[in-house]
């Protein structure tokens, strides 16, 4: 798994740096809005427990299909 920063601009998601993956490789993108993350960090809002085991199972199910 790779975590990258990107900017969404004029309908295009622009990555901060180039990926080192083969052309036409299918990837899954999970978007975390930095504003919501900042609010949570500062004010403790939007608390939601993340079950990493469930997230991995869902990831494996989606990627393997």
Backbone bond lengths (Angstrom), bond angles and torsions (degrees), N, CA, C in turn:
res aa  C-N    CA-C-N  psi(-1)  N-CA   C-N-CA  omega(-1)  CA-C   N-CA-C  phi
1 X - - - 1.441 - - 1.521 108.34 -
2 X 1.333 115.73 139.40 1.457 122.25 -179.54 1.525 108.40 -122.57
3 X 1.309 117.07 137.71 1.456 121.34 174.41 1.514 108.23 -111.22
4 X 1.331 116.27 124.22 1.459 122.19 -179.48 1.517 109.93 -129.92
5 X 1.305 115.97 153.55 1.456 120.69 171.80 1.523 107.81 -95.48
6 X 1.332 114.57 148.01 1.458 120.57 179.48 1.524 108.86 -148.57
7 X 1.322 114.93 161.23 1.459 121.87 176.33 1.524 107.17 -121.18
8 X 1.332 115.73 131.51 1.460 121.04 176.11 1.515 107.44 -93.84
9 X 1.332 115.79 117.25 1.456 120.37 -173.32 1.523 109.82 -142.13
10 X 1.323 116.42 122.52 1.470 122.59 177.50 1.526 112.00 53.53
11 X 1.332 116.33 42.05 1.455 121.05 176.25 1.513 115.86 81.63
12 X 1.331 117.10 6.90 1.465 120.98 -178.47 1.524 109.66 -125.22
13 X 1.323 116.47 133.36 1.454 122.09 175.55 1.524 108.07 -88.44
14 X 1.338 116.67 110.60 1.467 121.43 -176.51 1.530 109.20 -101.59
15 X 1.321 114.93 118.26 1.466 120.34 -179.06 1.521 111.06 -75.73
16 X 1.327 114.43 149.49 1.461 121.19 179.17 1.526 111.30 -67.01
17 X 1.318 116.62 -34.04 1.465 120.40 178.61 1.528 109.86 -144.08
18 X 1.310 116.14 161.63 1.460 122.56 -178.04 1.527 110.66 -70.76
19 X 1.325 115.59 142.02 1.461 121.13 177.28 1.524 110.20 -86.66
20 X 1.297 116.22 145.96 1.460 121.41 177.32 1.530 108.49 -104.46
21 X 1.351 115.22 67.56 1.463 121.57 178.86 1.527 108.27 -133.14
22 X 1.330 116.90 156.82 1.463 120.00 -179.34 1.532 112.31 -64.44
23 X 1.330 116.29 150.99 1.459 121.50 175.30 1.527 110.18 -58.61
24 X 1.316 114.72 147.60 1.463 124.27 176.83 1.520 113.33 65.10
25 X 1.322 117.81 15.32 1.460 121.70 175.38 1.524 107.71 -73.60
26 X 1.313 117.11 131.55 1.458 121.22 176.50 1.525 108.75 -81.22
27 X 1.319 115.42 132.25 1.466 120.71 178.67 1.521 108.78 -128.37
28 X 1.304 116.60 162.34 1.454 122.64 176.85 1.519 107.26 -111.87
29 X 1.330 116.46 134.81 1.457 122.10 -178.31 1.522 108.66 -114.80
30 X 1.317 116.47 127.62 1.458 122.62 174.31 1.515 106.51 -112.87
31 X 1.334 116.75 121.87 1.459 120.63 -175.48 1.518 110.42 -101.82
32 X 1.327 115.64 125.58 1.453 122.15 174.69 1.516 106.59 -117.36
33 X 1.298 116.05 112.13 1.457 121.73 -179.16 1.525 109.08 -66.25
34 X 1.318 117.11 122.56 1.466 121.51 -177.65 1.527 112.52 -61.31
35 X 1.346 117.58 -32.56 1.458 120.09 179.39 1.530 110.26 -63.82
36 X 1.336 116.97 -46.18 1.463 120.71 178.45 1.523 110.38 -63.69
37 X 1.323 117.02 -39.38 1.469 120.71 178.73 1.526 110.22 -64.24
38 X 1.333 117.09 -42.79 1.464 120.50 178.38 1.521 111.47 -62.25
39 X 1.344 116.91 -42.41 1.464 120.25 177.88 1.527 111.15 -60.60
40 X 1.313 115.74 -42.56 1.463 119.65 179.23 1.522 110.43 -63.53
41 X 1.332 116.46 -44.76 1.462 120.24 -179.37 1.525 112.05 -62.13
42 X 1.335 116.74 -40.85 1.459 121.05 -175.89 1.520 112.38 -81.48
43 X 1.328 116.80 -45.60 1.458 120.19 -171.79 1.526 114.65 -108.42
44 X 1.322 117.21 -6.95 1.463 119.83 -178.70 1.519 112.81 72.78
45 X 1.322 116.95 25.75 1.456 121.41 -179.95 1.525 111.40 -85.54
46 X 1.308 115.19 166.00 1.467 122.66 174.34 1.520 112.78 58.60
47 X 1.308 116.92 36.24 1.468 119.48 179.66 1.524 110.06 -66.26
48 X 1.310 116.12 123.62 1.452 122.00 176.34 1.517 106.84 -144.60
49 X 1.302 115.60 121.43 1.453 119.08 179.91 1.523 109.63 -70.31
50 X 1.305 116.23 133.64 1.461 121.34 -179.95 1.522 108.22 -106.16
51 X 1.308 115.54 122.88 1.451 121.76 178.15 1.528 107.00 -93.04
52 X 1.328 116.86 101.91 1.462 120.99 -175.96 1.522 112.62 -62.68
53 X 1.320 116.97 -34.06 1.463 120.08 178.69 1.535 110.27 -63.50
54 X 1.337 117.04 -44.41 1.463 120.74 177.69 1.526 111.25 -65.79
55 X 1.329 116.65 -39.62 1.457 121.06 178.35 1.523 110.54 -62.17
56 X 1.337 117.83 -42.76 1.471 121.43 178.23 1.529 111.40 -64.26
57 X 1.353 117.05 -41.93 1.469 120.36 178.74 1.522 110.33 -61.39
58 X 1.330 116.77 -44.91 1.460 121.12 179.58 1.525 110.42 -63.34
59 X 1.324 115.97 -42.40 1.468 121.43 178.35 1.534 110.11 -59.36
60 X 1.329 117.16 -49.76 1.460 121.66 -178.81 1.524 111.03 -62.65
61 X 1.321 117.53 -39.37 1.467 121.49 179.98 1.525 109.93 -64.85
62 X 1.325 117.68 -44.87 1.460 121.60 -178.50 1.528 112.50 -69.47
63 X 1.307 116.73 -41.40 1.454 121.27 -176.86 1.518 111.50 -71.37
64 X 1.321 117.42 -36.84 1.464 120.04 -176.07 1.526 112.38 -77.16
65 X 1.330 117.89 -14.03 1.478 120.11 179.99 1.460 110.99 -86.36
